[in-house]
Amino acid sequence: MTSNSDSLKEFRKIALAERRSYNKKRCSEDSIRAVRDSEIQHKYYINIAAPSGDKFLPAEELKMILQKHNIIWGGEWMGSDIGGYSGECYYSLMTELTEKKLGKDFIDELVKKSVALYVQKHPGKIFDYDEHSEWTYKKGSLSYTDDNDQLNKDFFSHFIYPEGYENYNSSVQKYRSSTLVTLILDTKGIVLKNQFSHHIFHDHNLKYIPYFEKEIKKFIKYTKFEPVKYGGYPVKGEISFSIYYK
């Protein structure tokens, strides 16, 4: 006898297959339409990464710049999951064909110009992660989960634990202690402001927080940070990273 649970699983499986078939058909139709449209016009879309944020801030500036080169600004799009279809095949292929015909470097430069213009209009704007700004440390990404990234390695290469500090012990602590560091960087990567949020999961080590901050500030002072980038253009931005203690 088939249970309700098995029937529900089978229904979901059928529904998923139908959605995939539908999406594949729509994608094929939209791809053909994009190729046809690209023969008579150039159109450009920007893909906004999920899940947060659905706006390219310099949209008006980009629209104006694109128009000067007879390129239509299509707007932003965000890819859907398997449960829906948002026309991304048309958007992505149309953009790809425009970049192929006019040159990707050329298009990228127009996008950078739009960002530069937007930044000039909003000199006090501080970009953050929700606006899809990008930041790397020494050209690499941070792990945000443990000390196995280049920033932590650099910090601890000159860090000396204070006498009496007690290391992480899984039988006593549920989590490793850490400090979340938030910085505001200018367009050259110079630190304008710093803020610390400490997560010390061993009461004995709470007294060392002032020492941790002193050492982190020293690290910040002597570290050359890359600026935050938005659309490939350096901007004033907020970044954060964690220092994980042993």
C-alpha contacts under 8 A as a table, 3 or more apart, distances in Angstrom:
res1	aa1	res2	aa2	distance
2	T	6	D	6.31
2	T	7	S	6.77
3	S	6	D	5.24
3	S	7	S	6.32
4	N	7	S	5.05
4	N	8	L	6.13
5	S	8	L	5.13
5	S	9	K	6.28
6	D	9	K	5.09
6	D	10	E	6.20
7	S	10	E	5.12
7	S	11	F	6.12
8	L	11	F	5.02
8	L	12	R	6.16
9	K	12	R	5.14
9	K	13	K	6.12
10	E	13	K	5.01
10	E	14	I	6.25
11	F	14	I	5.21
11	F	15	A	6.12
12	R	15	A	5.00
12	R	16	L	5.99
13	K	16	L	5.18
13	K	17	A	6.30
14	I	17	A	5.17
14	I	18	E	6.23
15	A	18	E	5.08
15	A	19	R	6.21
16	L	19	R	5.14
16	L	20	R	6.21
16	L	82	I	7.61
16	L	83	G	7.54
17	A	20	R	5.11
17	A	21	S	6.19
18	E	21	S	5.09
18	E	22	Y	6.12
19	R	22	Y	4.99
19	R	23	N	6.01
19	R	82	I	6.89
19	R	83	G	6.53
19	R	84	G	7.52
20	R	23	N	5.09
20	R	24	K	6.04
20	R	82	I	6.76
21	S	24	K	5.14
21	S	25	K	6.23
22	Y	25	K	5.20
22	Y	26	R	6.19
23	N	26	R	5.08
23	N	27	C	5.92
23	N	82	I	7.99
23	N	84	G	7.79
23	N	85	Y	6.24
24	K	27	C	5.07
24	K	28	S	6.21
25	K	28	S	5.21
25	K	29	E	6.32
26	R	29	E	5.08
26	R	30	D	6.03
26	R	87	G	7.79
27	C	30	D	5.10
27	C	31	S	6.00
27	C	87	G	7.28
27	C	88	E	7.87
27	C	89	C	5.30
27	C	90	Y	7.30
28	S	31	S	5.17
28	S	32	I	6.41
28	S	89	C	7.94
29	E	32	I	5.33
29	E	33	R	6.33
30	D	33	R	4.94
30	D	34	A	6.07
30	D	87	G	7.17
30	D	89	C	6.11
30	D	90	Y	4.91
31	S	34	A	5.05
31	S	35	V	6.33
31	S	89	C	6.08
31	S	90	Y	5.49
31	S	93	L	6.57
32	I	35	V	5.27
32	I	36	R	6.31
33	R	36	R	5.09
33	R	37	D	6.06
33	R	90	Y	7.32
34	A	37	D	5.10
34	A	38	S	5.96
34	A	90	Y	5.55
34	A	91	Y	7.95
34	A	93	L	6.45
34	A	94	M	5.26
35	V	38	S	5.23
35	V	39	E	6.81
35	V	93	L	7.85
35	V	94	M	7.18
35	V	97	L	7.72
36	R	39	E	5.64
36	R	40	I	7.67
37	D	40	I	5.72
37	D	41	Q	6.18
38	S	41	Q	5.16
38	S	42	H	5.86
38	S	43	K	7.54
38	S	94	M	6.65
38	S	97	L	6.82
38	S	98	T	7.24
41	Q	71	I	7.34
41	Q	72	I	7.75
42	H	70	N	7.16
42	H	71	I	4.97
42	H	72	I	6.12
42	H	94	M	7.87
42	H	98	T	5.52
43	K	71	I	5.45
43	K	72	I	4.51
43	K	73	W	5.99
43	K	74	G	6.14
43	K	94	M	6.38
43	K	95	T	6.33
43	K	98	T	6.35
44	Y	71	I	6.94
44	Y	72	I	6.22
44	Y	73	W	5.33
44	Y	74	G	5.46
44	Y	75	G	7.52
44	Y	91	Y	7.82
44	Y	94	M	6.88
44	Y	95	T	4.83
44	Y	98	T	6.72
45	Y	73	W	6.47
45	Y	74	G	4.90
45	Y	75	G	5.20
45	Y	76	E	5.76
45	Y	77	W	7.13
45	Y	91	Y	6.09
45	Y	92	S	7.31
45	Y	94	M	7.87
45	Y	95	T	5.83
46	I	56	F	7.60
46	I	74	G	7.96
46	I	75	G	6.36
46	I	76	E	4.82
46	I	77	W	6.32
47	N	76	E	5.79
47	N	77	W	5.03
47	N	78	M	5.73
47	N	79	G	7.67
47	N	92	S	7.85
48	I	53	G	7.33
48	I	54	D	6.04
48	I	55	K	7.22
48	I	56	F	7.44
48	I	76	E	6.39
48	I	77	W	5.91
48	I	78	M	5.19
48	I	132	H	7.89
49	A	52	S	7.46
49	A	53	G	7.76
49	A	54	D	7.99
49	A	78	M	6.25
49	A	79	G	7.68
49	A	132	H	7.46
50	A	53	G	7.19
50	A	54	D	7.96
50	A	78	M	6.46
50	A	79	G	7.39
52	S	130	D	5.94
52	S	131	E	7.97
53	G	130	D	5.87
53	G	131	E	6.09
53	G	132	H	7.53
54	D	76	E	7.10
54	D	77	W	7.46
54	D	78	M	7.11
55	K	59	A	7.88
55	K	76	E	6.52
55	K	131	E	7.87
56	F	59	A	5.54
56	F	76	E	6.72
56	F	131	E	7.89
57	L	118	Y	7.81
58	P	61	E	5.20
58	P	62	L	6.04
58	P	114	S	5.93
58	P	115	V	5.75
58	P	117	L	7.89
58	P	118	Y	5.52
59	A	62	L	5.11
59	A	63	K	6.04
59	A	75	G	7.43
59	A	114	S	7.83
60	E	63	K	5.07
60	E	64	M	6.29
61	E	64	M	5.25
61	E	65	I	6.31
61	E	114	S	5.10
61	E	115	V	7.69
61	E	117	L	6.86
61	E	118	Y	6.76
62	L	65	I	5.07
62	L	66	L	5.96
62	L	73	W	7.54
62	L	110	L	7.31
62	L	111	V	6.35
62	L	113	K	7.84
62	L	114	S	4.85
62	L	115	V	7.87
63	K	66	L	5.21
63	K	67	Q	6.14
63	K	72	I	7.38
63	K	73	W	5.27
64	M	67	Q	5.27
64	M	68	K	6.75
65	I	68	K	5.43
65	I	69	H	7.17
65	I	110	L	6.86
65	I	114	S	7.03
66	L	69	H	5.34
66	L	70	N	6.40
66	L	71	I	4.95
66	L	72	I	6.53
66	L	73	W	6.64
66	L	110	L	7.30
67	Q	70	N	4.85
67	Q	71	I	5.30
67	Q	72	I	6.33
67	Q	73	W	7.66
68	K	71	I	7.46
77	W	88	E	7.13
77	W	91	Y	7.52
78	M	86	S	7.92
78	M	88	E	7.57
79	G	86	S	6.99
79	G	88	E	6.14
80	S	83	G	7.44
80	S	84	G	5.96
80	S	85	Y	6.16
80	S	86	S	6.30
80	S	88	E	7.99
81	D	84	G	6.07
81	D	85	Y	7.76
82	I	85	Y	7.52
85	Y	88	E	7.54
87	G	90	Y	5.64
87	G	91	Y	6.56
88	E	91	Y	4.95
88	E	92	S	5.83
89	C	92	S	5.39
89	C	93	L	5.96
90	Y	93	L	5.38
90	Y	94	M	5.79
91	Y	94	M	5.32
91	Y	95	T	6.15
92	S	95	T	5.22
92	S	96	E	6.08
93	L	96	E	4.86
93	L	97	L	6.06
94	M	97	L	5.21
94	M	98	T	6.24
95	T	98	T	5.09
95	T	99	E	6.16
96	E	99	E	5.13
96	E	100	K	6.06
97	L	100	K	4.95
97	L	101	K	6.15
98	T	101	K	5.26
98	T	102	L	6.02
98	T	103	G	7.70
99	E	102	L	5.31
99	E	103	G	4.91
99	E	104	K	4.52
99	E	106	F	7.96
99	E	107	I	6.43
100	K	103	G	5.31
100	K	104	K	6.43
102	L	106	F	6.78
102	L	107	I	7.29
103	G	106	F	5.23
103	G	107	I	6.46
104	K	107	I	5.09
104	K	108	D	5.99
105	D	108	D	5.03
105	D	109	E	6.12
106	F	109	E	5.18
106	F	110	L	6.50
107	I	110	L	5.11
107	I	111	V	6.40
108	D	111	V	5.09
108	D	112	K	6.26
109	E	112	K	5.00
109	E	113	K	6.19
110	L	113	K	5.02
110	L	114	S	6.34
111	V	114	S	5.12
111	V	115	V	6.41
111	V	231	G	6.73
112	K	115	V	5.09
112	K	116	A	6.13
112	K	231	G	5.95
112	K	232	G	6.22
112	K	233	Y	5.79
113	K	116	A	4.98
113	K	117	L	6.11
114	S	117	L	5.11
114	S	118	Y	6.16
115	V	118	Y	4.99
115	V	119	V	6.09
115	V	230	Y	7.25
115	V	231	G	6.61
115	V	233	Y	6.67
116	A	119	V	5.13
116	A	120	Q	6.19
116	A	233	Y	6.84
117	L	120	Q	5.13
117	L	121	K	6.37
118	Y	121	K	5.13
118	Y	122	H	6.25
119	V	122	H	4.93
119	V	123	P	5.65
119	V	125	K	7.25
119	V	235	V	7.33
120	Q	123	P	5.54
122	H	125	K	5.48
125	K	236	K	6.92
125	K	237	G	7.97
126	I	184	I	7.90
126	I	235	V	7.65
126	I	236	K	5.23
126	I	237	G	4.67
126	I	238	E	6.53
127	F	131	E	6.51
127	F	133	S	6.47
127	F	228	V	7.90
127	F	230	Y	7.77
127	F	235	V	7.18
127	F	236	K	6.32
127	F	237	G	4.39
127	F	238	E	6.19
128	D	131	E	5.68
128	D	132	H	7.07
128	D	133	S	6.01
128	D	237	G	5.84
128	D	238	E	5.27
128	D	239	I	7.01
129	Y	132	H	5.09
129	Y	133	S	5.49
129	Y	134	E	7.39
129	Y	238	E	7.88
129	Y	239	I	7.83
130	D	133	S	7.54
132	H	230	Y	7.16
133	S	228	V	6.61
133	S	229	K	5.63
133	S	230	Y	4.63
133	S	231	G	7.37
133	S	237	G	7.98
134	E	228	V	5.74
134	E	229	K	5.10
134	E	230	Y	6.24
135	W	141	S	7.99
135	W	226	E	7.21
135	W	227	P	6.90
135	W	228	V	4.88
135	W	229	K	6.33
135	W	239	I	7.33
136	T	139	K	5.29
136	T	140	G	5.31
136	T	141	S	5.33
136	T	142	L	7.37
136	T	226	E	6.87
136	T	228	V	7.94
137	Y	140	G	5.31
137	Y	141	S	6.35
137	Y	142	L	7.23
137	Y	150	Q	7.55
137	Y	151	L	6.85
137	Y	225	F	6.85
137	Y	226	E	6.63
138	K	150	Q	7.86
138	K	225	F	7.81
138	K	226	E	7.33
140	G	150	Q	7.80
141	S	149	D	7.82
142	L	149	D	5.66
142	L	150	Q	7.41
142	L	151	L	7.46
142	L	241	F	7.63
143	S	146	D	6.50
143	S	147	D	7.76
143	S	148	N	7.00
143	S	149	D	5.95
144	Y	241	F	6.71
144	Y	242	S	6.42
146	D	149	D	7.57
146	D	244	Y	6.14
147	D	152	N	5.22
147	D	153	K	6.97
147	D	243	I	6.91
147	D	244	Y	5.47
147	D	245	Y	7.90
148	N	152	N	6.77
148	N	153	K	7.00
149	D	152	N	5.64
149	D	153	K	6.30
150	Q	153	K	4.98
150	Q	154	D	6.08
151	L	154	D	5.16
151	L	155	F	6.17
152	N	155	F	5.01
152	N	156	F	6.09
152	N	243	I	6.15
152	N	244	Y	7.40
153	K	156	F	5.39
153	K	157	S	6.06
154	D	157	S	5.22
154	D	158	H	7.32
155	F	158	H	6.07
155	F	159	F	6.34
155	F	216	I	7.84
155	F	219	F	6.50
156	F	159	F	4.60
156	F	160	I	7.59
159	F	215	E	7.19
161	Y	165	Y	6.59
162	P	165	Y	5.70
162	P	208	Y	7.54
162	P	211	Y	7.91
165	Y	204	H	7.82
165	Y	205	N	6.14
165	Y	208	Y	7.85
166	E	204	H	7.43
166	E	205	N	6.80
167	N	245	Y	7.92
167	N	246	K	5.39
168	Y	172	V	7.95
168	Y	173	Q	6.74
168	Y	176	R	6.04
168	Y	177	S	7.52
168	Y	245	Y	7.87
168	Y	246	K	5.62
169	N	172	V	5.43
169	N	173	Q	5.79
170	S	173	Q	5.11
170	S	174	K	6.04
170	S	175	Y	7.48
171	S	174	K	7.58
172	V	202	H	7.95
173	Q	176	R	7.10
173	Q	201	F	6.12
173	Q	202	H	6.60
174	K	201	F	7.53
175	Y	201	F	6.53
176	R	200	I	7.71
176	R	201	F	6.76
176	R	244	Y	7.04
176	R	245	Y	6.80
176	R	246	K	7.15
177	S	198	H	7.96
177	S	199	H	5.49
177	S	200	I	4.53
177	S	201	F	5.44
177	S	202	H	7.56
177	S	244	Y	6.20
177	S	245	Y	5.62
177	S	246	K	7.57
178	S	198	H	6.22
178	S	199	H	5.24
178	S	200	I	6.27
178	S	242	S	6.45
178	S	243	I	5.37
178	S	244	Y	4.40
178	S	245	Y	5.67
179	T	196	F	6.59
179	T	197	S	5.65
179	T	198	H	4.40
179	T	199	H	5.88
179	T	200	I	7.86
179	T	242	S	5.50
179	T	243	I	5.19
179	T	244	Y	6.75
180	L	196	F	5.77
180	L	197	S	5.00
180	L	198	H	6.26
180	L	199	H	7.81
180	L	240	S	6.89
180	L	241	F	5.85
180	L	242	S	4.39
180	L	243	I	6.52
181	V	194	N	7.14
181	V	195	Q	5.92
181	V	196	F	4.86
181	V	197	S	6.58
181	V	240	S	5.39
181	V	241	F	5.38
181	V	242	S	5.90
181	V	243	I	7.60
182	T	194	N	5.73
182	T	195	Q	5.12
182	T	196	F	6.38
182	T	238	E	7.03
182	T	239	I	5.76
182	T	240	S	4.25
182	T	241	F	6.73
183	L	191	V	6.51
183	L	192	L	7.37
183	L	193	K	5.65
183	L	194	N	4.58
183	L	195	Q	6.48
183	L	238	E	5.69
183	L	239	I	5.40
183	L	240	S	6.13
184	I	191	V	5.87
184	I	192	L	5.46
184	I	193	K	5.19
184	I	194	N	6.61
184	I	236	K	7.23
184	I	237	G	5.62
184	I	238	E	4.45
184	I	239	I	6.42
185	L	188	K	7.47
185	L	189	G	5.05
185	L	190	I	5.29
185	L	191	V	4.62
185	L	192	L	5.62
185	L	193	K	7.43
185	L	227	P	6.34
185	L	228	V	7.22
185	L	236	K	5.64
185	L	237	G	5.47
185	L	238	E	6.35
185	L	239	I	7.65
186	D	189	G	5.24
186	D	190	I	5.38
186	D	191	V	6.61
186	D	192	L	6.63
186	D	227	P	6.68
186	D	235	V	6.66
186	D	236	K	4.38
186	D	237	G	6.68
187	T	190	I	7.44
187	T	227	P	5.55
187	T	228	V	7.16
187	T	234	P	5.27
187	T	235	V	4.66
187	T	236	K	4.98
187	T	237	G	7.86
188	K	226	E	7.12
188	K	227	P	5.45
188	K	234	P	7.37
189	G	224	K	7.16
189	G	225	F	5.06
189	G	226	E	4.97
189	G	227	P	3.94
189	G	228	V	7.25
190	I	224	K	7.62
190	I	225	F	6.92
190	I	227	P	7.64
191	V	194	N	7.30
191	V	220	I	7.94
196	F	213	E	7.65
198	H	209	I	7.59
200	I	203	D	7.20
200	I	205	N	6.95
200	I	206	L	6.31
202	H	205	N	5.60
202	H	206	L	6.96
203	D	206	L	5.36
204	H	207	K	6.95
205	N	208	Y	5.56
205	N	209	I	7.54
206	L	209	I	5.72
207	K	210	P	7.28
208	Y	211	Y	5.20
208	Y	212	F	6.27
209	I	212	F	4.99
209	I	213	E	6.22
210	P	213	E	5.17
210	P	214	K	6.21
211	Y	214	K	5.07
211	Y	215	E	6.27
212	F	215	E	5.26
212	F	216	I	6.11
213	E	216	I	5.04
213	E	217	K	6.00
214	K	217	K	5.22
214	K	218	K	6.24
215	E	218	K	5.00
215	E	219	F	6.23
216	I	219	F	4.96
216	I	220	I	6.14
217	K	220	I	4.98
217	K	221	K	6.08
218	K	221	K	5.10
218	K	222	Y	6.46
219	F	222	Y	5.46
219	F	223	T	6.02
220	I	223	T	5.22
220	I	224	K	8.00
227	P	234	P	5.83
227	P	235	V	6.78
227	P	236	K	7.35
227	P	237	G	7.55
228	V	234	P	5.68
228	V	235	V	5.68
228	V	236	K	6.54
228	V	237	G	5.48
228	V	238	E	7.57
228	V	239	I	7.68
229	K	232	G	5.34
229	K	233	Y	5.05
229	K	234	P	4.34
229	K	235	V	5.62
229	K	237	G	7.97
230	Y	233	Y	5.22
230	Y	234	P	6.42
230	Y	235	V	6.53
